Amino acid sequence: MWQRDGRAVTKTVLIAGFATRHVARSARRAGYRVCAVDHFCDLDLGWSVSDYEGFLELTDLPVAIEKILSRNSIDHLVLTSGAESAICPGIPRAGTCPETIQPFLDKSATQSFFSRLAVPHPEIAEEGRYPVMIKPVCGAGGWRNAIVRTEEEKKAWIEDFDLPFICQQFVLGLPASVSCISDGRRAVALAANEQILRGSGDSAFGFAGSITPCDHPLAGEMMAIAERIVAASGCIGSVGVDFVLSDEAVAIEVNPRFQATLDTVEGSTGANLFSLHMDACSGRLPLERPQPTRYSARRILFAGKDCVVRSRLDRFAAIAADIPHPGTEFAKGDAMISVFGYGSSRDDALLMLDNHISIIRQYLE
């Protein structure tokens, strides 16, 4: 908000990326007028925005943004999943500049960054030594990451994806992350999160949800390491760091954007991450870490087969998000909807989550 002639004027923010619903909802709750450019355009995105445009491929993003600009006056641009390094001249950017973001979109460059900081991270695997974690050099979400145990499996991965890749030492442990806020020089860890991965199939390491807070004994150490990483990164606003918690907290990636854990961080701490992001862009950081008041869990449900959702699922808005429009078609393996659970303990939150999943599954196929 700002004042003009003694009157409060609402600022308009444009949020652009593959998935924007979680950020748009946080921005709306923070008091902004919100426009969005989004790949999915789920039903509940429309509840948080004044205007939106859809797009299929990243090459379509500039045209979608131009359509929004033709109808709206935008005060701030926030780029998220998949669009972090997009160049949008003439719109004030609230977040990290493309030049600073670029190294963290390249896993080889991130590897070098961790080495310079001397933080624990998986080393590049020696040629011919297995098992290793193979992953694309660019890309987020972990969908193409895989453990390969032989030279034949490695060759099969290369043939399947035909992408630049790196092979890292495989670290066995709990997948986790830290959500941070940064002014480009300092960082504050907002929450430690346990990550839920798909666990099987071609997308075994794909993100499938989160639990906040993370109960692991190394969670505090992980948060301190994340603050050091993000402070050194030069990134501004919301920044996440992925880890594997084994005998130590092992840093995996830096995410210079709003993360998919936003829902559970806000659900656990009560903080508004968009407000904190905008404050950080103006050089203001929280004086202390927000404390969790409950456990918050989110699980993404995926299509078990090709199907069409015919039911109206907006009736479940209190327990679900990323709600598809009736008639939406899904291919096997597609993300369909997110479901939530809460509780005073991790077990209670997961029990509620399981109950909510049971309710919603019957309407999905």
Salt bridges, closest charged atoms under 4 A:
ASP51 OD2 - ARG71 NE 2.81
GLU53 OE2 - ARG71 NH2 3.00
GLU84 OE2 - ARG257 NE 2.61
GLU123 OE2 - HIS121 NE2 3.96
GLU126 OE2 - ARG129 NH1 3.77
GLU127 OE2 - LYS154 NZ 3.24
ASP183 OD2 - ARG185 NH2 3.78
ASP183 OD2 - ARG186 NH2 2.60
GLU194 OE2 - ARG346 NH2 2.80
GLU227 OE1 - ARG289 NH2 3.08
GLU253 OE2 - LYS107 NZ 3.97
ASP263 OD2 - ARG21 NH2 2.87
ASP263 OD1 - ARG25 NH2 3.20
ASP279 OD1 - ARG284 NH2 2.81
ASP314 OD2 - ARG312 NH2 2.87
ASP322 OD1 - ARG21 NE 2.84
ASP322 OD2 - ARG298 NH2 3.37
